[in-house]
Amino acid sequence: MAKAPSGSERNARPVRPHSTGASTPRAPKNQSNPSGPPKQSGQAGQPRPAVARRNAPPPASGIARFRKQHPMMAALVPVALVVLAVVILVVVKATGGSGGTAAASKVATGSSTATTAGTSALPAGVLADVTSVSPTTLSTIGQPSATAALTSTGAKTALTAGSGKPEILFVGAEYCPYCAAERWSVVEALSRFGTFSGLSATHSSTTDVYPDTQTFSFYGATYASTSLDFTSVELETNQASGDSYTTLQTLTSAEGAIFSKYDKAPYTTQPGSIPFLDIDNKYISVGAGYSPQVLQGMSMQQIAAQLNDKSSAVAIAIDGEANRIAAAITAATGVQPGSGTATSTATSTATSTATTAAGS
């Protein structure tokens, strides 16, 4: 007969092993040997501890794993993205934006006649830098696709001056920042067909958009070429007069007819704007081929010094537009760069000389 347990034995608590925070796994109900040792964790049919499932960290994603393994590279990625965004903005500003939309200024009506042109002497070395860009640089830059293309007119009547040579007509104003930008490319392009003399320095208005853009002035200059004539009309100065600027030059009736015919749709989406460039009545450009933003804060010497650097935003803008203008001159007239010389009588740009009105 079994001996009955004493009171102290009945009240004694069972001794449990030291707890590790995880409950002791139970054997499955259909286990044939409940008294046998439990299966090792991870064996088929054995559930994992509940606490272990709750506390296990989620698997690391690819990005988190990359950051952990390459902390330096991960830190540099945001910096690289910012640099890329800045480069894109610079390129867009330099080329005038995608789609080739030119920017221009509306023609202002001068409120009084200028007593002085407000120009200064051209800094030494600037013209030499503009006219000596290497063929390799020009070829590398080419004609940037984002700049505004010149528009073909389909006109049968050529634009000629008293000499009978094909003429290029430029209409601008010295207050106009877009004219300031375009003049750099016009000087560079036309210097491939002839020679400028008497060019002076000026700048756009200090109160307009892209203020104080440094540039050339065609007023009082001459252009000599055996193949082409160049006429420039600078309508106003950069000197404020009331709500406008002082008048510098005026269009002749023939030039006014050309301007009225072509400075409107379908040749531009901004009628009555400058700069206006007519190449032998065959190609028209209204507005600058690139944004003046690329020239901001620079002197003429600083701008000119970059023209032979094919990686420079300044060179890409100015040289690219000059390439486009030169190609249009050749397409319109058949004259090749380098074929014009300075042996013919120079054309003065102080007063306009165009005599042939726009043809059809």
C-alpha positions in Angstrom: 0.0 0.0 0.0 1.4 3.4 -1.0 2.3 5.8 1.7 0.2 9.0 1.7 2.2 12.2 1.2 2.8 14.5 4.1 1.4 18.0 4.2 4.7 19.6 3.4 5.1 17.4 0.4 1.6 18.3 -0.8 2.2 22.1 -0.6 5.7 22.0 -2.2 5.8 23.9 -5.6 7.4 22.0 -8.5 10.9 23.2 -9.4 11.1 24.8 -12.9 14.2 25.3 -14.8 15.6 28.9 -15.1 13.5 30.8 -17.6 15.1 32.3 -20.7 12.1 34.3 -21.8 10.9 31.6 -24.2 8.2 29.1 -23.3 9.0 25.4 -23.3 7.8 24.0 -26.5 5.0 21.5 -26.3 5.0 18.2 -28.2 2.3 17.9 -30.9 -0.8 16.0 -29.8 -0.2 13.2 -32.1 3.3 12.6 -30.9 3.6 8.9 -29.9 6.2 9.4 -27.2 5.1 12.5 -25.1 7.8 11.7 -22.5 10.6 11.7 -25.2 12.9 14.7 -25.8 11.4 17.6 -27.9 12.5 17.9 -31.5 15.2 20.4 -32.3 14.1 23.9 -33.4 13.8 24.0 -37.2 12.7 20.3 -37.6 9.6 19.6 -39.6 6.5 19.8 -37.6 8.1 21.8 -34.8 6.6 25.3 -34.3 9.1 28.2 -33.6 8.8 30.0 -30.2 6.2 32.7 -30.3 8.5 35.3 -28.7 11.3 34.6 -31.2 8.9 35.3 -34.0 7.8 38.6 -32.5 11.3 39.8 -31.9 13.0 38.7 -35.1 14.0 41.8 -37.3 12.5 42.1 -40.7 14.8 41.0 -43.6 16.9 44.0 -44.8 15.9 45.5 -48.1 18.4 45.9 -51.0 18.8 49.6 -50.3 19.3 49.1 -46.5 21.8 46.3 -47.2 23.7 48.6 -49.6 23.8 51.5 -47.1 25.1 49.1 -44.4 27.8 47.6 -46.6 28.8 50.8 -48.4 28.1 53.8 -46.1 30.5 56.2 -47.9 28.9 55.5 -51.3 25.4 55.8 -49.9 26.3 59.2 -48.5 27.6 60.4 -51.8 24.5 59.5 -53.8 22.4 62.5 -52.8 25.3 64.8 -53.5 25.7 63.3 -57.0 21.9 63.8 -57.7 22.1 67.5 -56.7 25.2 68.0 -58.9 23.4 66.4 -61.8 20.3 68.6 -61.3 22.5 71.7 -61.3 24.3 70.6 -64.5 20.9 70.1 -66.2 19.7 73.5 -65.2 22.9 75.1 -66.5 22.6 73.3 -69.8 19.0 74.3 -70.2 19.7 77.9 -69.4 22.7 78.0 -71.7 20.7 76.7 -74.6 17.5 78.5 -74.0 15.6 75.4 -73.0 14.4 72.4 -74.8 12.3 72.8 -77.9 14.4 75.6 -79.3 12.2 78.5 -78.1 14.0 81.8 -78.6 13.8 84.5 -76.0 13.4 88.1 -77.1 12.6 91.7 -76.0 9.7 93.7 -77.2 10.6 96.8 -79.3 10.5 99.9 -77.1 9.6 103.3 -78.4 12.3 105.8 -77.6 11.0 108.9 -75.8 13.9 111.2 -76.8 16.9 111.3 -79.1 20.2 110.1 -77.6 22.9 112.7 -77.2 25.5 110.0 -76.8 25.6 106.3 -77.7 26.7 105.3 -74.2 29.4 102.9 -75.6 33.0 102.5 -74.5 36.2 101.2 -76.1 36.4 97.5 -76.8 38.6 95.8 -74.2 42.0 94.6 -75.7 42.1 91.1 -77.0 38.3 90.5 -77.0 37.8 90.7 -80.8 40.9 88.5 -81.4 39.5 85.8 -79.1 36.1 85.9 -80.8 37.6 85.6 -84.3 40.1 82.9 -83.5 38.1 80.0 -82.2 39.7 76.8 -83.5 37.9 74.7 -86.1 38.2 71.7 -83.8 36.3 73.5 -81.1 33.6 74.7 -83.5 33.3 71.2 -85.0 33.0 69.6 -81.6 30.3 72.0 -80.4 28.4 71.9 -83.7 24.8 73.3 -83.7 23.2 72.4 -80.3 19.8 70.9 -81.0 18.1 72.9 -78.2 18.9 76.3 -79.6 16.3 78.1 -81.7 16.7 77.4 -85.4 16.5 80.1 -88.1 13.3 79.9 -90.1 13.3 79.6 -93.9 11.1 82.2 -95.6 10.9 80.6 -99.0 11.2 84.2 -100.5 12.4 84.4 -104.1 13.7 88.0 -103.8 17.0 88.4 -102.1 18.0 91.2 -99.7 20.6 93.3 -101.3 22.3 96.6 -100.5 23.6 99.2 -102.9 26.6 97.0 -103.6 24.4 94.2 -105.0 25.9 91.7 -102.6 23.7 89.5 -100.3 22.9 91.4 -97.2 22.4 90.4 -93.5 20.2 92.8 -91.6 20.3 93.0 -87.8 17.8 95.0 -85.8 18.4 95.3 -82.0 18.7 97.8 -79.2 21.4 98.3 -76.6 19.0 98.0 -73.6 17.9 94.5 -74.8 19.7 91.6 -73.0 18.8 89.1 -75.7 20.3 91.4 -78.3 23.4 91.5 -76.2 23.7 87.8 -76.2 23.0 87.4 -79.9 25.6 90.0 -80.9 28.4 87.7 -79.7 27.4 85.0 -82.1 26.7 87.5 -84.9 30.2 88.9 -84.6 31.8 85.5 -84.5 29.8 84.2 -87.5 30.2 87.2 -89.7 33.9 87.3 -89.0 34.2 84.0 -90.9 33.1 85.9 -94.1 34.7 89.3 -93.5 36.2 91.8 -91.1 34.7 94.1 -88.5 36.4 97.3 -87.5 35.3 100.1 -85.1 33.3 97.8 -82.8 32.8 99.2 -79.3 31.6 97.8 -76.0 28.2 98.3 -74.4 25.9 96.4 -72.0 22.2 95.7 -71.6 19.9 97.7 -69.3 20.8 97.5 -65.6 17.1 97.4 -64.7 15.9 94.8 -67.2 16.0 91.0 -66.9 19.6 89.6 -67.1 20.9 93.1 -66.2 24.2 94.5 -67.4 24.9 91.8 -69.9 28.2 92.7 -71.5 28.4 92.8 -75.3 29.5 94.5 -78.5 27.9 97.6 -80.0 27.5 97.8 -83.8 26.8 101.5 -83.7 29.5 103.3 -85.7 31.3 100.1 -86.7 32.1 98.9 -90.3 32.1 95.5 -91.9 34.2 94.6 -95.0 33.7 91.5 -97.1 34.0 90.7 -100.8 30.9 88.4 -100.5 28.5 90.0 -98.1 27.1 93.2 -96.7 26.0 93.7 -93.1 23.6 96.3 -91.9 22.8 97.0 -88.3 20.1 99.2 -86.7 20.3 99.8 -83.0 16.9 101.3 -82.2 17.6 102.6 -78.6 20.4 103.0 -76.2 20.7 101.5 -72.7 20.1 104.9 -71.2 16.7 105.3 -69.5 14.4 108.1 -70.6 11.1 108.2 -68.7 9.5 104.7 -69.1 11.7 103.9 -72.1 15.2 104.5 -73.5 16.7 107.2 -75.7 16.5 106.7 -79.5 19.7 105.8 -81.3 18.8 104.8 -84.9 15.6 104.4 -86.9 14.6 102.0 -89.7 14.4 103.2 -93.2 11.1 102.6 -95.0 12.7 99.6 -96.8 14.0 98.1 -93.5 10.7 98.8 -91.8 8.9 96.9 -94.6 11.2 93.9 -94.0 10.8 94.1 -90.3 7.0 94.3 -90.5 6.8 91.4 -93.0 9.0 88.9 -91.1 8.9 89.8 -87.5 5.5 88.1 -87.0 3.9 84.7 -87.4 4.8 82.2 -88.8 8.4 83.3 -88.4 8.0 84.0 -84.7 5.6 83.5 -81.9 6.6 86.9 -80.4 5.7 89.5 -83.1 7.4 92.9 -82.8 10.5 91.5 -80.9 14.2 91.9 -81.1 16.9 90.8 -81.8 15.8 90.4 -85.5 18.1 88.8 -88.0 17.4 88.6 -91.7 19.8 86.6 -93.8 19.3 87.6 -97.5 15.5 87.3 -97.0 16.0 83.5 -97.0 16.3 82.9 -93.3 14.8 84.8 -90.3 15.7 84.7 -86.6 13.7 86.5 -84.0 15.1 86.3 -80.5 18.4 85.1 -79.1 19.6 81.6 -79.9 20.5 81.1 -76.2 19.7 82.6 -72.8 21.7 85.6 -71.6 21.8 83.9 -68.2 24.9 82.1 -69.3 26.8 85.4 -69.6 25.6 86.9 -66.2 28.3 88.4 -64.0 31.1 88.2 -66.5 33.2 90.8 -68.2 33.8 90.8 -71.9 37.3 89.5 -71.3 36.0 86.6 -69.3 33.4 85.7 -71.9 35.8 85.9 -74.8 38.4 83.8 -72.9 36.1 80.8 -72.8 35.1 80.6 -76.4 37.8 78.2 -77.3 36.9 75.8 -74.5 34.5 73.2 -75.9 33.4 72.1 -72.5 32.4 75.7 -71.4 28.7 76.6 -71.3 29.7 80.0 -72.7 31.4 78.4 -75.7 28.5 75.9 -76.3 26.1 78.8 -76.3 27.9 81.4 -78.4 29.9 79.1 -80.7 26.8 76.9 -81.3 24.7 79.9 -82.3 27.5 81.3 -84.5 27.7 77.9 -86.2 24.0 78.0 -86.9 24.1 81.6 -88.3 27.2 80.8 -90.5 25.4 77.7 -91.9 22.3 79.7 -92.7 24.5 82.3 -94.5 26.0 79.6 -96.7 22.6 78.0 -97.4 21.1 81.3 -98.3 23.9 82.8 -100.4 26.2 79.9 -101.4 29.1 81.8 -99.8 31.5 79.7 -97.8 33.2 80.8 -94.6 36.7 82.1 -95.3 35.8 83.2 -98.8 35.2 86.9 -97.9 38.0 89.3 -97.4 38.4 92.8 -96.3 39.5 94.2 -99.7 36.1 95.6 -100.6 34.6 98.9 -99.5 33.5 98.6 -95.9 29.8 98.9 -95.0 29.1 101.3 -92.3 26.7 100.2 -89.6 26.3 103.8 -88.3 23.5 104.3 -90.8 21.5 101.5 -92.4 22.0 100.9 -96.1 19.5 98.2 -97.1 17.6 99.2 -100.2 15.6 96.1 -101.2 12.3 95.5 -99.4 11.1 92.1 -98.5 10.2 90.0 -101.5 7.8 87.2 -101.9 
